[in-house]
Amino acid sequence: MNGAIFPWRENNRFQLLIDGPAFFPRMIAAIDRAEQQVDLELYLVEAGACADAIVRALVEAGRRGVIVRCLFDDFGSKAFDAGLRKQLTDAGVILRFYNPIHWRRGVRNFYRDHRKLLVVDKTLAVVGGTGVTDEFWEPDKDVSQWHEVMVEITGPLVLDWQALFNRQFHANARRFAWRPKENFGLDHLPTAPVAGEGL
């Protein structure tokens, strides 16, 4: 991010969640408990049982009057069909797509949004590497030894994740998505304590 670096924040709690059966029920439960706002940013979103469950939770939140905003990568969500998209928008969900693919854009089509983030009521964040696909939903059906992890976060750090979501979401209100400036990134890493609680 160009500009201010997020400061070190204390008094956060982290819960490591390994594989879909551990993190998807917690993500859905958090959406079900939402009272004010749900923000979801994903790269990979595909139609299937996993998407059906997530969409159902988002739709119910929208119908309860919760502000629901979704930002999905345009390329990574090509298999997220029109019916699921319509369910979201019919329930009042604000649905945006990062950097829509267009032949005239050339190499700019390579700018993709790989962030995987759920923020609920500005008090809970879940971040990691999952996509909303059946491969992550039921990993036991796959012979792969690959594991997917997410981290559930509560505490002051959640507001930094909220700020990151807001920045990307608002940038994608324009026709062409945000792209990095020449001097994008951190000038230096922030100092951090050398000791603390670990896993």
Buried (B, 14 or more C-beta within 10 A) or exposed (E): EEEEEBEEEEEEEEEEBEBBEBBBEBBBEBBBEBEEBBBBBBBBBBBBEBBBBBBBBBBBBBEEEBBBBBBBBBBBBBEBEEEBBEBBEEBBBBBBBBBBEEEEBEEEBEBBBEBBBBBBBEBBBBBBBBBBBBBBBBBEEEEEEEEBEBBBBBBEBBBBBBEBBEEBBEBBEEEEBBEEEEEEEEEEEEEEEEEEEEE
